[in-house]
């Protein structure tokens, strides 16, 4: 949030033994790879075919473990007219699998749709990019713009959190403690393996040798699969200074239902992002919970900052670029944001994990 109101001697083997070895190897190579299952236990269409409109289907090599099950259809908060419009794959495939799914849903007590993105953390690797505005300072190895080497595997990217003066928390990246980490704060944590999670610092997550990045922002929004007590309270101002209805001028009173974004993890480790144009803290929390989040946090708020984009180049190993990116929801920022050298805010990229040969 701007306070808008602010990556010789060997014995020859017997012919029969050689033949047996070859037969065994050939048999091993014909083993079928894993099939993504739907709730009914049958392979989903997304796992078996892709339309011409969504781009060519890539060969599906064997992976060390199956990707996560597809996200379940979301139940509407009110009537049928408010139902989710169905999950659809977004972004480049990873080993032939969709790694990102998107949908929209009307939050409780609202009329405008919010966007929700579900990310398979078994297929994706996270990285924190830092900026001169947030967290502040210079000399970061990973900062905007996303360079071609990273763009070759980029699947999706999304905004980070408040400016550090407003985040009331800490920031650690690239071996540097930019701001002290605060016990109890909501924390986005990335590990050297590229794994990512969300939790309360000192309780759910803590510093280990494998932690490479921590981005804190306020206190937890979702705990134990429910909106946190503060999110459910009437004190919406505890979740940041908002813009007014039509202006971000300091003289205009802020409103509760404003652009907000959030992030959380499900019980099986999927990552979920949500954002919408008219959300109170509780509504943002309930969107995350409805999508299966068990621990969640608020990210940036106000019209100029929330953005989620997924990228699908025409070629499987092509470079992600603004021209092949698409926003989750109609926000002010777009797919070009993370490729602009002038972008000075922190953000997170989700990239295809390298898969072993089949």
ZAVO-7058 format. One record per residue (C-alpha): residue in three letters; z negated, y, x. Coordinates in steps of 0.5 Angstrom, whole numbers, m for minus. Layout:
! residues N
 residu    c3    c2    c1
    ALA     Z     Y     X
...
END
This chain:
! residues 358
 residu    c3    c2    c1
    UNK     0     0     0
    UNK     2     7     2
    UNK    m3    11     0
    UNK     2    14    m5
    UNK    m2    17    m8
    UNK    m1    15    m2
    UNK    22   m37    30
    UNK    40  m107    81
    UNK    34  m111    79
    UNK    35  m111    71
    UNK    36  m118    68
    UNK    42  m118    63
    UNK    40  m120    56
    UNK    42  m126    53
    UNK    48  m125    48
    UNK    44  m127    42
    UNK    39  m122    43
    UNK    43  m117    44
    UNK    47  m119    38
    UNK    40  m119    34
    UNK    38  m112    36
    UNK    45  m109    34
    UNK    44  m112    27
    UNK    37  m109    27
    UNK    39  m102    29
    UNK    45  m102    24
    UNK    40  m104    18
    UNK    35   m99    20
    UNK    41   m94    20
    UNK    43   m95    13
    UNK    36   m94    10
    UNK    36   m89     5
    UNK    33   m82     5
    UNK    27   m80     1
    UNK    29   m77    m6
    UNK    25   m71    m9
    UNK    22   m73   m16
    UNK    21   m70   m22
    UNK    15   m70   m26
    UNK    18   m76   m30
    UNK    19   m80   m23
    UNK    27   m79   m23
    UNK    31   m76   m18
    UNK    32   m69   m20
    UNK    39   m66   m20
    UNK    37   m61   m15
    UNK    36   m67   m10
    UNK    43   m70   m12
    UNK    48   m65   m13
    UNK    50   m58   m12
    UNK    55   m54   m16
    UNK    60   m50   m13
    UNK    57   m44   m15
    UNK    51   m45   m11
    UNK    55   m47    m4
    UNK    57   m53    m1
    UNK    52   m59    m1
    UNK    49   m60     6
    UNK    48   m67     9
    UNK    41   m70     8
    UNK    38   m73    14
    UNK    32   m77    14
    UNK    26   m72    15
    UNK    19   m74    17
    UNK    16   m74    10
    UNK    19   m72     4
    UNK    18   m65     2
    UNK    13   m63    m4
    UNK    15   m64   m11
    UNK    19   m59   m15
    UNK    14   m54   m18
    UNK    13   m56   m25
    UNK    15   m52   m31
    UNK    11   m46   m33
    UNK     8   m45   m40
    UNK     8   m39   m43
    UNK     2   m34   m44
    UNK     4   m32   m51
    UNK    10   m34   m55
    UNK    17   m38   m54
    UNK    20   m31   m52
    UNK    15   m30   m46
    UNK    17   m37   m43
    UNK    19   m38   m36
    UNK    26   m38   m35
    UNK    26   m45   m31
    UNK    26   m45   m24
    UNK    32   m45   m20
    UNK    33   m46   m13
    UNK    34   m40    m8
    UNK    36   m39    m1
    UNK    39   m44     4
    UNK    38   m51     4
    UNK    34   m54     9
    UNK    36   m61    11
    UNK    40   m61     4
    UNK    33   m60     0
    UNK    32   m53    m4
    UNK    26   m50     0
    UNK    25   m44    m5
    UNK    25   m44   m13
    UNK    24   m38   m17
    UNK    23   m36   m24
    UNK    20   m30   m28
    UNK    15   m30   m33
    UNK    11   m25   m38
    UNK     4   m24   m36
    UNK    m1   m24   m41
    UNK    m2   m18   m45
    UNK     5   m15   m42
    UNK    12   m15   m44
    UNK    16   m14   m38
    UNK    17   m20   m34
    UNK    14   m21   m27
    UNK    18   m25   m21
    UNK    15   m32   m18
    UNK    17   m35   m12
    UNK    15   m42   m10
    UNK    16   m44    m3
    UNK    16   m51     0
    UNK    11   m51     7
    UNK    14   m58     9
    UNK    21   m55    10
    UNK    19   m48    12
    UNK    16   m44    18
    UNK    12   m38    17
    UNK    12   m32    22
    UNK     9   m25    21
    UNK    13   m19    23
    UNK     9   m12    25
    UNK    11    m5    24
    UNK     9     2    27
    UNK     6     4    20
    UNK     3    m3    19
    UNK    m1    m5    22
    UNK     1     1    27
    UNK     2     1    34
    UNK     8    m1    38
    UNK    10    m6    43
    UNK    11   m12    38
    UNK    15   m18    40
    UNK    17   m19    32
    UNK    18   m13    29
    UNK    24   m10    24
    UNK    30   m12    24
    UNK    30   m19    24
    UNK    35   m21    30
    UNK    41   m26    30
    UNK    37   m32    33
    UNK    32   m31    27
    UNK    37   m30    22
    UNK    40   m37    23
    UNK    35   m40    20
    UNK    32   m35    15
    UNK    31   m37     8
    UNK    26   m32     5
    UNK    22   m26     7
    UNK    17   m22     3
    UNK    12   m16     4
    UNK     6   m16     7
    UNK     0   m12     5
    UNK    m3    m5     5
    UNK    m4     0    11
    UNK   m10    m2    15
    UNK   m14     4    13
    UNK   m13     2     6
    UNK   m14    m6     7
    UNK   m21    m6     9
    UNK   m20   m12    13
    UNK   m17   m14    20
    UNK   m10   m16    23
    UNK    m9   m21    29
    UNK    m2   m22    32
    UNK     1   m24    38
    UNK    m5   m25    42
    UNK    m8   m18    40
    UNK   m13   m16    35
    UNK   m10   m10    32
    UNK   m16    m9    27
    UNK   m23   m13    27
    UNK   m23   m19    22
    UNK   m28   m18    17
    UNK   m32   m24    14
    UNK   m30   m26     7
    UNK   m24   m22     6
    UNK   m17   m25     3
    UNK   m13   m27     9
    UNK    m6   m30    10
    UNK    m6   m34    16
    UNK    m1   m37    20
    UNK    m1   m43    26
    UNK     3   m44    32
    UNK     6   m50    28
    UNK     9   m45    23
    UNK     4   m47    18
    UNK     1   m42    13
    UNK    m4   m41     8
    UNK    m9   m36     4
    UNK   m16   m36     4
    UNK   m23   m33     5
    UNK   m24   m31    12
    UNK   m30   m35    15
    UNK   m30   m40     9
    UNK   m23   m43     7
    UNK   m20   m41    14
    UNK   m23   m39    21
    UNK   m20   m37    28
    UNK   m18   m43    32
    UNK   m13   m44    38
    UNK    m8   m46    33
    UNK    m8   m39    30
    UNK    m3   m34    32
    UNK    m3   m29    26
    UNK    m8   m27    21
    UNK    m7   m21    16
    UNK   m13   m19    11
    UNK   m12   m15     5
    UNK   m18   m13     1
    UNK   m22   m19    m2
    UNK   m20   m26    m5
    UNK   m16   m25   m12
    UNK   m16   m32   m14
    UNK   m21   m37   m12
    UNK   m22   m44   m14
    UNK   m16   m44   m18
    UNK   m19   m38   m22
    UNK   m18   m31   m22
    UNK   m24   m28   m18
    UNK   m30   m25   m21
    UNK   m27   m18   m19
    UNK   m20   m19   m21
    UNK   m23   m21   m28
    UNK   m27   m14   m28
    UNK   m25    m8   m31
    UNK   m26    m5   m24
    UNK   m18    m4   m23
    UNK   m19     1   m18
    UNK   m22    m4   m13
    UNK   m15    m7   m12
    UNK   m12     0    m9
    UNK   m10     7   m11
    UNK    m4     7   m15
    UNK     2    11   m17
    UNK     2    15   m24
    UNK     7    13   m29
    UNK    13    17   m26
    UNK    10    20   m20
    UNK     6    18   m14
    UNK     4    25   m12
    UNK    m3    25   m11
    UNK    m5    30   m16
    UNK    m2    25   m21
    UNK    m7    20   m24
    UNK    m6    13   m22
    UNK    m5     7   m27
    UNK    m8     0   m28
    UNK    m1    m3   m30
    UNK     3    m1   m24
    UNK     8    m5   m19
    UNK     3   m11   m15
    UNK     5   m17   m11
    UNK     1   m23    m9
    UNK     1   m29    m5
    UNK    m3   m36    m6
    UNK    m3   m43    m4
    UNK    m3   m49    m9
    UNK    m7   m55    m8
    UNK    m1   m59    m4
    UNK     0   m53     0
    UNK     6   m50    m3
    UNK     6   m42    m2
    UNK     7   m38    m8
    UNK     9   m31    m9
    UNK     9   m26   m15
    UNK    11   m19   m16
    UNK    12   m15   m22
    UNK    13    m8   m25
    UNK     7    m7   m29
    UNK     1   m11   m27
    UNK    m6   m10   m27
    UNK   m10   m14   m22
    UNK   m12   m20   m27
    UNK    m5   m21   m29
    UNK    m3   m22   m22
    UNK    m8   m27   m21
    UNK    m7   m30   m28
    UNK     1   m31   m26
    UNK    m1   m34   m19
    UNK    m6   m39   m23
    UNK    m1   m41   m28
    UNK     4   m43   m22
    UNK    m2   m47   m19
    UNK    m5   m43   m14
    UNK   m12   m45   m12
    UNK   m13   m39    m7
    UNK   m10   m32    m7
    UNK   m10   m25    m5
    UNK    m6   m19    m7
    UNK    m1   m16    m2
    UNK     2    m9    m3
    UNK     3    m5    m9
    UNK     6     1   m12
    UNK    14     2   m13
    UNK    16     3    m6
    UNK    13    m3    m3
    UNK    13   m10    m6
    UNK    20   m14    m5
    UNK    22   m22    m4
    UNK    29   m24    m2
    UNK    32   m30    m1
    UNK    38   m31     4
    UNK    44   m36     3
    UNK    50   m36     8
    UNK    56   m39     6
    UNK    56   m44    12
    UNK    49   m48    13
    UNK    48   m45    20
    UNK    50   m38    18
    UNK    46   m32    19
    UNK    42   m29    14
    UNK    44   m22    12
    UNK    44   m17     7
    UNK    50   m19     4
    UNK    48   m26     2
    UNK    41   m24     0
    UNK    38   m23    m7
    UNK    32   m20    m9
    UNK    27   m24   m13
    UNK    26   m19   m18
    UNK    29   m12   m19
    UNK    25    m8   m14
    UNK    26    m1   m10
    UNK    27    m5    m4
    UNK    32   m11    m3
    UNK    35   m16     2
    UNK    37   m11     7
    UNK    30    m8     8
    UNK    28   m13    13
    UNK    35   m12    17
    UNK    33    m5    18
    UNK    30    m2    25
    UNK    27     4    21
    UNK    23    m1    17
    UNK    16     0    20
    UNK    12    m4    15
    UNK     9   m11    16
    UNK    13   m17    13
    UNK    13   m25    13
    UNK    19   m29    14
    UNK    20   m36    12
    UNK    25   m40    16
    UNK    28   m47    16
    UNK    24   m52    20
    UNK    28   m56    25
    UNK    29   m63    23
    UNK    29   m69    27
    UNK    36   m73    28
    UNK    37   m78    22
END
